[in-house]
Amino acid sequence: MLAGVLYVFTTLFTNLLVRKEPADLKLLLSVFYSTHLLEVLATFVCQALYAYTALIPVYMAGTNTLSNRLLINIVHHTLQSLLFFFTIVFIVWRDWNLIHAVSAFIEGLVLLMKMHSYIRTKLEIARTENKPPSPDMKDFTMYLLIPSLVYEPNFPRTNRIRWGYLVEKTFSVIMGISMLYIIVTTHVMPRLEDSGIVNPVLSIVSLLLPFLGCYLLTWFIIFECICNGFAEVTYSADRDFYADWWNSTTFDEFARKWNKPVHEFLLRHVYLETLDSYKISKTYATVFTFFMSAALHECVFILMFRTVKMYFFTLQMVQLVIIVYGRGLRGSRLGNITFWLGMILGLPLQAVIYSREYHGGEPIFMVIMMPAMIFGFGGVLVASLMHLSKTRKKRA
Protein backbone atom coordinates (compact mmCIF):
# COMPACT_ATOMS: atom_id res chain seq x y z
CA MET A 1 0.00 0.00 0.00
CA LEU A 2 2.94 2.33 0.70
CA ALA A 3 4.13 1.78 -2.88
CA GLY A 4 0.63 2.64 -4.09
CA VAL A 5 0.60 5.90 -2.12
CA LEU A 6 3.99 6.85 -3.57
CA TYR A 7 2.78 6.00 -7.10
CA VAL A 8 -0.35 8.14 -6.73
CA PHE A 9 1.40 11.21 -5.36
CA THR A 10 4.41 11.07 -7.70
CA THR A 11 2.10 10.67 -10.72
CA LEU A 12 -0.13 13.53 -9.64
CA PHE A 13 2.90 15.76 -9.00
CA THR A 14 4.46 14.87 -12.38
CA ASN A 15 1.20 15.56 -14.22
CA LEU A 16 0.91 18.89 -12.42
CA LEU A 17 4.36 19.91 -13.63
CA VAL A 18 3.98 18.64 -17.21
CA ARG A 19 0.27 19.07 -18.01
CA LYS A 20 -0.58 21.81 -15.50
CA GLU A 21 -3.28 19.53 -14.04
CA PRO A 22 -2.88 16.57 -11.63
CA ALA A 23 -4.96 14.13 -13.70
CA ASP A 24 -7.43 13.80 -16.55
CA LEU A 25 -10.69 14.63 -14.77
CA LYS A 26 -13.10 13.92 -17.66
CA LEU A 27 -13.92 10.41 -16.48
CA LEU A 28 -14.31 11.54 -12.87
CA LEU A 29 -16.68 14.34 -13.85
CA SER A 30 -18.72 12.05 -16.12
CA VAL A 31 -19.29 9.69 -13.19
CA PHE A 32 -19.87 12.06 -10.26
CA TYR A 33 -20.75 15.45 -11.77
CA SER A 34 -23.79 14.18 -13.62
CA THR A 35 -27.55 13.95 -13.12
CA HIS A 36 -27.21 10.30 -14.08
CA LEU A 37 -25.48 9.69 -10.75
CA LEU A 38 -28.69 10.63 -8.92
CA GLU A 39 -30.62 8.25 -11.17
CA VAL A 40 -28.16 5.45 -10.40
CA LEU A 41 -28.39 6.05 -6.63
CA ALA A 42 -32.20 6.11 -6.86
CA THR A 43 -32.01 2.85 -8.83
CA PHE A 44 -29.89 1.28 -6.07
CA VAL A 45 -32.55 2.24 -3.51
CA CYS A 46 -35.40 0.89 -5.67
CA GLN A 47 -33.53 -2.37 -6.29
CA ALA A 48 -32.87 -2.82 -2.57
CA LEU A 49 -36.52 -2.15 -1.69
CA TYR A 50 -37.69 -4.55 -4.41
CA ALA A 51 -35.45 -7.27 -2.95
CA TYR A 52 -37.82 -7.46 0.03
CA THR A 53 -40.33 -9.17 -2.27
CA ALA A 54 -38.27 -12.28 -1.48
CA LEU A 55 -40.32 -12.43 1.72
CA ILE A 56 -43.49 -13.10 -0.32
CA PRO A 57 -42.74 -16.72 -1.41
CA VAL A 58 -41.54 -17.49 2.12
CA TYR A 59 -44.79 -16.10 3.53
CA MET A 60 -46.82 -18.08 0.97
CA ALA A 61 -45.11 -21.32 2.04
CA GLY A 62 -46.30 -20.73 5.60
CA THR A 63 -49.99 -20.44 4.66
CA ASN A 64 -52.54 -23.16 4.00
CA THR A 65 -54.04 -21.66 0.83
CA LEU A 66 -50.90 -20.48 -1.01
CA SER A 67 -48.40 -23.18 -0.09
CA ASN A 68 -48.61 -25.03 -3.41
CA ARG A 69 -45.02 -25.71 -4.47
CA LEU A 70 -45.61 -24.93 -8.16
CA LEU A 71 -47.30 -21.63 -7.32
CA ILE A 72 -44.44 -20.65 -5.00
CA ASN A 73 -41.87 -21.46 -7.70
CA ILE A 74 -43.79 -19.39 -10.27
CA VAL A 75 -43.95 -16.38 -7.94
CA HIS A 76 -40.32 -16.85 -6.92
CA HIS A 77 -38.93 -16.91 -10.46
CA THR A 78 -41.30 -14.20 -11.68
CA LEU A 79 -40.08 -11.80 -9.00
CA GLN A 80 -36.44 -12.49 -9.86
CA SER A 81 -37.07 -12.20 -13.60
CA LEU A 82 -38.78 -8.82 -13.16
CA LEU A 83 -35.78 -7.45 -11.24
CA PHE A 84 -33.37 -8.69 -13.90
CA PHE A 85 -35.47 -7.55 -16.87
CA PHE A 86 -36.40 -4.08 -15.64
CA THR A 87 -32.84 -3.35 -14.49
CA ILE A 88 -31.57 -4.00 -18.02
CA VAL A 89 -34.45 -2.10 -19.67
CA PHE A 90 -33.94 0.94 -17.43
CA ILE A 91 -30.17 0.99 -18.03
CA VAL A 92 -30.66 0.88 -21.81
CA TRP A 93 -33.49 3.42 -21.72
CA ARG A 94 -31.52 5.96 -19.67
CA ASP A 95 -28.39 5.37 -21.79
CA TRP A 96 -25.99 5.63 -18.84
CA ASN A 97 -22.24 5.62 -19.28
CA LEU A 98 -20.22 2.45 -18.81
CA ILE A 99 -19.54 2.81 -15.07
CA HIS A 100 -23.12 3.73 -14.16
CA ALA A 101 -24.58 0.94 -16.31
CA VAL A 102 -22.29 -1.79 -15.00
CA SER A 103 -22.73 -0.66 -11.37
CA ALA A 104 -26.53 -0.80 -11.59
CA PHE A 105 -26.48 -4.18 -13.36
CA ILE A 106 -24.10 -5.76 -10.84
CA GLU A 107 -26.12 -4.37 -7.93
CA GLY A 108 -29.28 -5.89 -9.41
CA LEU A 109 -27.50 -9.19 -9.99
CA VAL A 110 -26.20 -9.32 -6.41
CA LEU A 111 -29.68 -8.66 -5.02
CA LEU A 112 -31.18 -11.26 -7.37
CA MET A 113 -28.74 -13.89 -6.06
CA LYS A 114 -29.46 -12.91 -2.47
CA MET A 115 -33.22 -13.17 -3.09
CA HIS A 116 -32.82 -16.61 -4.64
CA SER A 117 -30.61 -17.93 -1.85
CA TYR A 118 -32.88 -16.59 0.89
CA ILE A 119 -36.03 -18.12 -0.59
CA ARG A 120 -34.46 -21.49 -1.42
CA THR A 121 -32.71 -21.86 1.93
CA LYS A 122 -35.79 -20.86 3.93
CA LEU A 123 -37.98 -23.33 2.05
CA GLU A 124 -35.39 -26.11 2.35
CA ILE A 125 -35.07 -25.58 6.11
CA ALA A 126 -38.88 -25.64 6.44
CA ARG A 127 -39.08 -28.97 4.55
CA THR A 128 -36.25 -30.47 6.59
CA GLU A 129 -37.69 -29.41 9.95
CA ASN A 130 -41.29 -30.06 8.80
CA LYS A 131 -42.60 -26.70 9.95
CA PRO A 132 -43.83 -23.63 8.05
CA PRO A 133 -41.20 -20.97 7.30
CA SER A 134 -41.55 -17.52 8.81
CA PRO A 135 -40.31 -14.43 6.93
CA ASP A 136 -38.25 -12.13 9.14
CA MET A 137 -37.66 -8.60 7.81
CA LYS A 138 -34.88 -7.82 10.31
CA ASP A 139 -33.06 -11.04 9.47
CA PHE A 140 -33.40 -10.39 5.73
CA THR A 141 -32.15 -6.79 6.11
CA MET A 142 -29.04 -7.99 7.90
CA TYR A 143 -28.49 -10.61 5.19
CA LEU A 144 -28.67 -7.89 2.51
CA LEU A 145 -25.88 -5.98 4.27
CA ILE A 146 -23.61 -8.96 4.97
CA PRO A 147 -21.13 -9.58 2.10
CA SER A 148 -22.38 -13.09 1.35
CA LEU A 149 -24.50 -14.37 -1.53
CA VAL A 150 -25.52 -17.57 0.26
CA TYR A 151 -28.04 -17.25 3.09
CA GLU A 152 -27.43 -18.93 6.42
CA PRO A 153 -29.91 -18.78 9.32
CA ASN A 154 -27.05 -18.19 11.76
CA PHE A 155 -24.04 -16.30 10.43
CA PRO A 156 -20.89 -16.37 12.62
CA ARG A 157 -20.64 -13.01 14.40
CA THR A 158 -17.99 -10.83 16.02
CA ASN A 159 -18.63 -8.93 19.26
CA ARG A 160 -17.26 -5.50 18.28
CA ILE A 161 -16.24 -3.23 15.41
CA ARG A 162 -12.51 -2.61 15.09
CA TRP A 163 -12.48 1.05 14.08
CA GLY A 164 -8.76 1.07 13.32
CA TYR A 165 -9.27 -1.85 10.92
CA LEU A 166 -12.18 -0.01 9.29
CA VAL A 167 -10.09 3.15 8.82
CA GLU A 168 -7.33 1.04 7.25
CA LYS A 169 -9.74 -0.53 4.74
CA THR A 170 -11.30 2.86 3.93
CA PHE A 171 -7.87 4.37 3.26
CA SER A 172 -6.97 1.34 1.13
CA VAL A 173 -10.13 1.81 -0.96
CA ILE A 174 -9.31 5.49 -1.56
CA MET A 175 -5.72 4.74 -2.56
CA GLY A 176 -6.74 1.73 -4.66
CA ILE A 177 -9.35 3.70 -6.60
CA SER A 178 -6.85 6.54 -7.09
CA MET A 179 -4.27 4.15 -8.55
CA LEU A 180 -6.92 2.49 -10.71
CA TYR A 181 -8.13 5.87 -12.00
CA ILE A 182 -4.61 6.98 -12.94
CA ILE A 183 -3.85 3.71 -14.77
CA VAL A 184 -7.19 3.74 -16.63
CA THR A 185 -7.03 7.39 -17.73
CA THR A 186 -3.30 7.36 -18.54
CA HIS A 187 -2.62 3.92 -20.00
CA VAL A 188 -5.90 2.17 -20.84
CA MET A 189 -8.49 4.61 -22.23
CA PRO A 190 -6.21 6.33 -24.79
CA ARG A 191 -5.16 2.97 -26.25
CA LEU A 192 -8.68 1.56 -26.33
CA GLU A 193 -9.99 4.71 -28.01
CA ASP A 194 -7.34 4.30 -30.73
CA SER A 195 -7.87 0.54 -31.03
CA GLY A 196 -10.11 1.02 -34.08
CA ILE A 197 -7.22 2.34 -36.19
CA VAL A 198 -4.07 0.99 -34.51
CA ASN A 199 -2.63 -2.44 -35.29
CA PRO A 200 -4.49 -4.79 -32.89
CA VAL A 201 -1.31 -6.65 -31.92
CA LEU A 202 0.33 -3.38 -30.85
CA SER A 203 -2.80 -2.44 -28.89
CA ILE A 204 -2.79 -5.77 -27.08
CA VAL A 205 0.93 -5.61 -26.24
CA SER A 206 0.64 -2.03 -24.93
CA LEU A 207 -2.23 -3.07 -22.63
CA LEU A 208 -0.66 -6.20 -21.09
CA LEU A 209 0.65 -4.61 -17.89
CA PRO A 210 -2.02 -1.87 -17.51
CA PHE A 211 -4.84 -4.42 -17.68
CA LEU A 212 -3.11 -6.75 -15.26
CA GLY A 213 -2.71 -3.82 -12.86
CA CYS A 214 -6.38 -2.88 -13.28
CA TYR A 215 -7.48 -6.45 -12.61
CA LEU A 216 -5.35 -6.79 -9.47
CA LEU A 217 -6.49 -3.41 -8.12
CA THR A 218 -10.17 -4.11 -8.82
CA TRP A 219 -9.91 -7.47 -7.08
CA PHE A 220 -8.09 -5.90 -4.12
CA ILE A 221 -10.62 -3.07 -3.75
CA ILE A 222 -13.66 -5.37 -3.86
CA PHE A 223 -12.61 -8.51 -2.01
CA GLU A 224 -9.92 -7.30 0.37
CA CYS A 225 -11.28 -3.84 1.23
CA ILE A 226 -15.01 -3.44 0.54
CA CYS A 227 -16.09 -6.96 1.51
CA ASN A 228 -13.99 -6.91 4.68
CA GLY A 229 -15.26 -3.41 5.48
CA PHE A 230 -18.91 -4.45 5.18
CA ALA A 231 -18.19 -7.60 7.19
CA GLU A 232 -16.66 -5.48 9.96
CA VAL A 233 -19.59 -3.05 10.08
CA THR A 234 -22.18 -5.88 10.16
CA TYR A 235 -20.27 -7.88 12.80
CA SER A 236 -19.83 -10.75 10.35
CA ALA A 237 -17.02 -13.13 11.32
CA ASP A 238 -17.01 -14.95 7.97
CA ARG A 239 -14.17 -13.37 5.97
CA ASP A 240 -13.71 -16.20 3.47
CA PHE A 241 -13.93 -14.04 0.34
CA TYR A 242 -10.97 -15.50 -1.56
CA ALA A 243 -8.15 -18.01 -1.36
CA ASP A 244 -4.64 -18.04 -2.86
CA TRP A 245 -5.84 -17.82 -6.46
CA TRP A 246 -2.43 -16.46 -7.54
CA ASN A 247 -1.02 -19.95 -6.89
CA SER A 248 -3.61 -21.59 -9.18
CA THR A 249 -2.30 -24.25 -11.54
CA THR A 250 -5.57 -24.83 -13.43
CA PHE A 251 -8.39 -22.49 -14.42
CA ASP A 252 -11.02 -24.41 -12.46
CA GLU A 253 -8.88 -23.90 -9.34
CA PHE A 254 -8.79 -20.18 -10.14
CA ALA A 255 -12.58 -20.12 -10.59
CA ARG A 256 -13.01 -21.64 -7.11
CA LYS A 257 -10.56 -19.33 -5.36
CA TRP A 258 -10.65 -15.80 -6.77
CA ASN A 259 -14.31 -14.99 -5.99
CA LYS A 260 -15.57 -17.35 -3.30
CA PRO A 261 -18.95 -15.65 -2.65
CA VAL A 262 -20.01 -16.16 -6.28
CA HIS A 263 -18.44 -19.63 -6.41
CA GLU A 264 -20.39 -20.72 -3.32
CA PHE A 265 -23.62 -19.39 -4.82
CA LEU A 266 -23.04 -21.18 -8.13
CA LEU A 267 -22.12 -24.38 -6.31
CA ARG A 268 -25.14 -24.46 -4.03
CA HIS A 269 -27.87 -22.79 -6.05
CA VAL A 270 -26.95 -23.65 -9.64
CA TYR A 271 -24.82 -26.81 -9.69
CA LEU A 272 -26.36 -28.69 -6.73
CA GLU A 273 -29.91 -27.46 -7.40
CA THR A 274 -29.59 -28.60 -11.02
CA LEU A 275 -28.45 -32.04 -9.88
CA ASP A 276 -31.30 -32.28 -7.37
CA SER A 277 -34.12 -30.83 -9.48
CA TYR A 278 -33.40 -32.26 -12.92
CA LYS A 279 -31.52 -35.46 -11.96
CA ILE A 280 -28.87 -34.91 -14.62
CA SER A 281 -25.24 -36.00 -14.57
CA LYS A 282 -22.48 -33.99 -12.90
CA THR A 283 -21.00 -33.23 -16.32
CA TYR A 284 -24.20 -31.63 -17.61
CA ALA A 285 -24.64 -29.75 -14.32
CA THR A 286 -21.10 -28.37 -14.67
CA VAL A 287 -21.74 -27.28 -18.27
CA PHE A 288 -25.00 -25.60 -17.23
CA THR A 289 -23.22 -23.76 -14.39
CA PHE A 290 -20.56 -22.48 -16.79
CA PHE A 291 -23.31 -21.53 -19.26
CA MET A 292 -25.09 -19.42 -16.64
CA SER A 293 -21.87 -17.72 -15.55
CA ALA A 294 -20.79 -17.03 -19.14
CA ALA A 295 -24.23 -15.66 -20.11
CA LEU A 296 -24.31 -13.23 -17.17
CA HIS A 297 -20.77 -12.05 -17.90
CA GLU A 298 -21.74 -11.50 -21.53
CA CYS A 299 -24.67 -9.36 -20.37
CA VAL A 300 -22.13 -6.97 -18.84
CA PHE A 301 -20.38 -6.60 -22.20
CA ILE A 302 -23.71 -6.13 -23.98
CA LEU A 303 -24.60 -3.25 -21.65
CA MET A 304 -21.11 -1.75 -21.98
CA PHE A 305 -20.96 -1.76 -25.78
CA ARG A 306 -24.71 -1.85 -26.60
CA THR A 307 -24.26 -4.74 -29.02
CA VAL A 308 -24.44 -8.53 -28.91
CA LYS A 309 -21.17 -10.16 -29.98
CA MET A 310 -20.94 -13.26 -27.70
CA TYR A 311 -17.14 -13.18 -27.73
CA PHE A 312 -16.70 -13.48 -23.97
CA PHE A 313 -19.42 -16.13 -23.80
CA THR A 314 -17.56 -18.19 -26.41
CA LEU A 315 -14.25 -17.79 -24.58
CA GLN A 316 -15.67 -18.87 -21.24
CA MET A 317 -17.37 -21.93 -22.70
CA VAL A 318 -14.12 -22.90 -24.47
CA GLN A 319 -12.47 -22.61 -21.06
CA LEU A 320 -14.34 -25.79 -20.12
CA VAL A 321 -12.32 -27.72 -22.71
CA ILE A 322 -9.08 -26.17 -21.45
CA ILE A 323 -10.01 -27.16 -17.88
CA VAL A 324 -10.66 -30.77 -18.90
CA TYR A 325 -7.40 -31.17 -20.82
CA GLY A 326 -5.35 -29.07 -18.42
CA ARG A 327 -5.92 -31.20 -15.34
CA GLY A 328 -2.58 -32.88 -15.84
CA LEU A 329 -0.94 -29.58 -14.80
CA ARG A 330 -2.64 -29.54 -11.41
CA GLY A 331 -0.22 -28.76 -8.60
CA SER A 332 2.74 -28.08 -10.91
CA ARG A 333 4.89 -24.99 -11.44
CA LEU A 334 4.28 -25.30 -15.18
CA GLY A 335 0.55 -25.12 -14.50
CA ASN A 336 0.99 -21.88 -12.55
CA ILE A 337 3.08 -20.38 -15.37
CA THR A 338 0.42 -21.40 -17.90
CA PHE A 339 -2.29 -19.85 -15.73
CA TRP A 340 -0.47 -16.51 -15.47
CA LEU A 341 0.23 -16.42 -19.21
CA GLY A 342 -3.48 -16.86 -19.81
CA MET A 343 -4.32 -14.08 -17.34
CA ILE A 344 -1.79 -11.60 -18.74
CA LEU A 345 -2.71 -12.20 -22.39
CA GLY A 346 -6.44 -12.85 -22.03
CA LEU A 347 -7.58 -9.59 -20.43
CA PRO A 348 -6.22 -7.12 -23.03
CA LEU A 349 -7.12 -9.51 -25.84
CA GLN A 350 -10.80 -9.45 -24.86
CA ALA A 351 -10.77 -5.68 -24.33
CA VAL A 352 -9.27 -4.94 -27.75
CA ILE A 353 -11.68 -7.31 -29.52
CA TYR A 354 -14.71 -5.46 -28.15
CA SER A 355 -13.25 -1.92 -28.20
CA ARG A 356 -11.93 -2.16 -31.76
CA GLU A 357 -15.39 -2.81 -33.18
CA TYR A 358 -16.96 -0.26 -30.81
CA HIS A 359 -14.62 2.44 -32.18
CA GLY A 360 -15.27 1.56 -35.82
CA GLY A 361 -12.46 -0.90 -36.51
CA GLU A 362 -12.63 -4.18 -38.42
CA PRO A 363 -13.64 -7.31 -36.45
CA ILE A 364 -10.61 -9.36 -35.39
CA PHE A 365 -12.21 -12.26 -33.53
CA MET A 366 -11.57 -14.78 -36.30
CA VAL A 367 -8.19 -13.28 -37.21
CA ILE A 368 -6.64 -13.05 -33.74
CA MET A 369 -8.88 -14.64 -31.12
CA MET A 370 -9.50 -17.96 -32.87
CA PRO A 371 -5.77 -18.60 -33.49
CA ALA A 372 -5.06 -17.52 -29.90
CA MET A 373 -7.69 -19.96 -28.60
CA ILE A 374 -6.29 -22.80 -30.72
CA PHE A 375 -2.74 -21.97 -29.64
CA GLY A 376 -3.80 -21.72 -26.00
CA PHE A 377 -5.68 -25.01 -26.08
CA GLY A 378 -2.79 -26.74 -27.85
CA GLY A 379 -0.27 -25.24 -25.43
CA VAL A 380 -2.21 -26.39 -22.37
CA LEU A 381 -2.66 -29.87 -23.86
CA VAL A 382 1.05 -30.25 -24.69
CA ALA A 383 2.14 -28.87 -21.31
CA SER A 384 -0.29 -31.19 -19.53
CA LEU A 385 0.96 -34.26 -21.42
CA MET A 386 4.60 -33.29 -20.78
CA HIS A 387 3.96 -32.90 -17.06
CA LEU A 388 2.10 -36.21 -16.84
CA SER A 389 4.93 -37.96 -18.69
CA LYS A 390 7.51 -36.43 -16.36
CA THR A 391 5.49 -37.44 -13.29
CA ARG A 392 5.17 -41.05 -14.49
CA LYS A 393 8.92 -41.29 -15.11
CA LYS A 394 9.62 -40.10 -11.58
CA ARG A 395 7.25 -42.71 -10.14
CA ALA A 396 8.85 -45.42 -12.26
Sequence and secondary structure as in RCSB ss.txt:
>XXXX:A:sequence
MLAGVLYVFTTLFTNLLVRKEPADLKLLLSVFYSTHLLEVLATFVCQALYAYTALIPVYMAGTNTLSNRLLINIV
HHTLQSLLFFFTIVFIVWRDWNLIHAVSAFIEGLVLLMKMHSYIRTKLEIARTENKPPSPDMKDFTMYLLIPSLV
YEPNFPRTNRIRWGYLVEKTFSVIMGISMLYIIVTTHVMPRLEDSGIVNPVLSIVSLLLPFLGCYLLTWFIIFEC
ICNGFAEVTYSADRDFYADWWNSTTFDEFARKWNKPVHEFLLRHVYLETLDSYKISKTYATVFTFFMSAALHECV
FILMFRTVKMYFFTLQMVQLVIIVYGRGLRGSRLGNITFWLGMILGLPLQAVIYSREYHGGEPIFMVIMMPAMIF
GFGGVLVASLMHLSKTRKKRA
>XXXX:A:secstr
 HHHHHHHHHHHHHHHHHTSSSS  HHHHHHHSSHHHHHHHHHHHHHHHHGGGGHHHHHHHTSSSS  HHHHHHH
HHHHHHHHHHHHHHHHHHHT  HHHHHHHHHHHHHHHHHHHHHHHHHHHHHHHHTS     HHHHHHHHHSS SS
  SS  B SS  HHHHHHHHHHHHHHHHHHHHHIIIIIHHHHHTTTTS HHHHHHHTHHHHHHHHHHHHIIIIII
IHHHHHHHTTB    S   GGG SSHHHHHHHS HHHHHHIIIIIIIHHHHHH   HHHHHHHHHHHHHHHHHHH
HHHHHTS   HHHHHHHHHHHHHHHTGGGTT HHHHHHHHHHHHHHHHHHHHHHHHHHTT    IIIIIHHHHHH
HHHHHHHHHHHHHHHHHHHH 
